[in-house]
Amino acid sequence: MNELDYDTYKIKLKPEYNTHDWINNHFNQDFTKIINAYSSVAAPEDSTYNNFFLPKTWVVGEKDSFEQKAQLLDGIFNGIVIVSMCLCFFSLSSSMSANIFD
């Protein structure tokens, strides 16, 4: 098991190409053509391996989860900002009233 090589390649696509339809219709076909074209160049022992690729797209799989987490963090941050602004206003008003009474 220690002698097996595992390779992972990550390809970042432009947003207009990062759709499930484009990846299934164009990218998978083109990538398969490239792999098949270069399989003749590979060593004969490499042809015994089960080489496959698993395309994943961020837009289809993880965008909704990411946006929900971002909205949660935005809500927490907005709450912290409101509390901080209230404390700052209290500090300002108390020091102002202390200066006025002096």
C-alpha positions as a Markdown table, in Angstrom:
| # | Residue | x | y | z |
|---|---|---|---|---|
| 1 | Met | 0.0 | 0.0 | 0.0 |
| 2 | Asn | 2.9 | 2.4 | 0.7 |
| 3 | Glu | 4.1 | 2.1 | -2.9 |
| 4 | Leu | 0.8 | 3.3 | -4.5 |
| 5 | Asp | 0.7 | 6.8 | -5.8 |
| 6 | Tyr | -2.4 | 8.8 | -5.6 |
| 7 | Asp | -2.7 | 12.1 | -7.5 |
| 8 | Thr | -5.4 | 14.7 | -7.3 |
| 9 | Tyr | -5.7 | 17.6 | -9.6 |
| 10 | Lys | -7.9 | 20.6 | -8.9 |
| 11 | Ile | -9.0 | 22.8 | -11.7 |
| 12 | Lys | -10.6 | 26.1 | -11.0 |
| 13 | Leu | -13.1 | 27.2 | -13.6 |
| 14 | Lys | -14.5 | 30.6 | -14.4 |
| 15 | Pro | -18.0 | 31.2 | -12.8 |
| 16 | Glu | -19.7 | 31.0 | -16.2 |
| 17 | Tyr | -18.3 | 27.5 | -16.8 |
| 18 | Asn | -18.8 | 26.3 | -13.3 |
| 19 | Thr | -22.2 | 24.7 | -13.9 |
| 20 | His | -23.3 | 21.1 | -13.6 |
| 21 | Asp | -24.5 | 21.0 | -17.3 |
| 22 | Trp | -21.2 | 22.4 | -18.7 |
| 23 | Ile | -19.1 | 20.1 | -16.6 |
| 24 | Asn | -21.1 | 17.0 | -17.7 |
| 25 | Asn | -21.4 | 17.9 | -21.3 |
| 26 | His | -18.1 | 19.5 | -22.2 |
| 27 | Phe | -15.5 | 19.1 | -19.5 |
| 28 | Asn | -15.9 | 15.4 | -18.9 |
| 29 | Gln | -15.8 | 14.6 | -22.7 |
| 30 | Asp | -12.7 | 16.7 | -23.3 |
| 31 | Phe | -10.9 | 15.4 | -20.3 |
| 32 | Thr | -11.7 | 11.8 | -21.3 |
| 33 | Lys | -10.3 | 12.5 | -24.8 |
| 34 | Ile | -7.1 | 13.9 | -23.4 |
| 35 | Ile | -6.6 | 10.9 | -21.0 |
| 36 | Asn | -7.2 | 8.4 | -23.8 |
| 37 | Ala | -4.9 | 10.3 | -26.1 |
| 38 | Tyr | -2.0 | 10.2 | -23.6 |
| 39 | Ser | -2.6 | 6.6 | -22.5 |
| 40 | Ser | -0.5 | 5.3 | -25.3 |
| 41 | Val | 2.5 | 7.3 | -24.0 |
| 42 | Ala | 2.2 | 5.9 | -20.5 |
| 43 | Ala | 4.2 | 2.9 | -19.4 |
| 44 | Pro | 2.5 | -0.5 | -20.0 |
| 45 | Glu | 2.3 | -1.3 | -16.2 |
| 46 | Asp | 0.2 | 1.9 | -15.8 |
| 47 | Ser | -2.5 | 0.5 | -18.0 |
| 48 | Thr | -3.4 | -2.1 | -15.3 |
| 49 | Tyr | -4.5 | 0.6 | -12.9 |
| 50 | Asn | -8.1 | 1.7 | -12.7 |
| 51 | Asn | -7.7 | 5.4 | -13.5 |
| 52 | Phe | -10.8 | 7.4 | -13.0 |
| 53 | Phe | -11.8 | 11.0 | -12.3 |
| 54 | Leu | -14.5 | 12.4 | -10.2 |
| 55 | Pro | -15.5 | 15.9 | -11.2 |
| 56 | Lys | -16.9 | 18.0 | -8.4 |
| 57 | Thr | -18.3 | 21.5 | -8.7 |
| 58 | Trp | -18.6 | 24.0 | -5.9 |
| 59 | Val | -21.7 | 25.6 | -7.4 |
| 60 | Val | -23.7 | 22.4 | -7.3 |
| 61 | Gly | -22.4 | 20.8 | -4.2 |
| 62 | Glu | -21.3 | 23.4 | -1.7 |
| 63 | Lys | -22.6 | 26.8 | -2.6 |
| 64 | Asp | -25.9 | 26.6 | -0.6 |
| 65 | Ser | -24.1 | 25.3 | 2.5 |
| 66 | Phe | -21.4 | 28.1 | 2.2 |
| 67 | Glu | -24.1 | 30.8 | 1.8 |
| 68 | Gln | -26.0 | 29.5 | 4.9 |
| 69 | Lys | -22.8 | 29.6 | 7.0 |
| 70 | Ala | -21.9 | 33.0 | 5.6 |
| 71 | Gln | -25.3 | 34.4 | 6.6 |
| 72 | Leu | -25.0 | 32.9 | 10.1 |
| 73 | Leu | -21.6 | 34.5 | 10.5 |
| 74 | Asp | -23.0 | 37.8 | 9.2 |
| 75 | Gly | -25.8 | 37.7 | 11.8 |
| 76 | Ile | -23.3 | 37.0 | 14.6 |
| 77 | Phe | -21.0 | 39.8 | 13.5 |
| 78 | Asn | -24.0 | 42.2 | 13.2 |
| 79 | Gly | -25.0 | 41.3 | 16.8 |
| 80 | Ile | -21.5 | 41.9 | 18.0 |
| 81 | Val | -21.4 | 45.3 | 16.2 |
| 82 | Ile | -24.7 | 46.4 | 17.8 |
| 83 | Val | -23.6 | 45.4 | 21.3 |
| 84 | Ser | -20.2 | 47.2 | 20.7 |
| 85 | Met | -21.9 | 50.4 | 19.5 |
| 86 | Cys | -24.3 | 50.4 | 22.5 |
| 87 | Leu | -21.3 | 50.1 | 24.8 |
| 88 | Cys | -19.5 | 52.8 | 23.0 |
| 89 | Phe | -22.5 | 55.1 | 23.2 |
| 90 | Phe | -22.9 | 54.4 | 26.9 |
| 91 | Ser | -19.2 | 55.2 | 27.5 |
| 92 | Leu | -19.5 | 58.4 | 25.5 |
| 93 | Ser | -22.6 | 59.6 | 27.2 |
| 94 | Ser | -21.3 | 58.8 | 30.7 |
| 95 | Ser | -18.0 | 60.6 | 30.1 |
| 96 | Met | -19.8 | 63.5 | 28.6 |
| 97 | Ser | -22.2 | 63.8 | 31.5 |
| 98 | Ala | -19.2 | 63.5 | 33.9 |
| 99 | Asn | -17.5 | 66.4 | 32.1 |
| 100 | Ile | -20.6 | 68.5 | 32.2 |
| 101 | Phe | -21.1 | 68.0 | 35.9 |
| 102 | Asp | -17.5 | 69.1 | 36.5 |
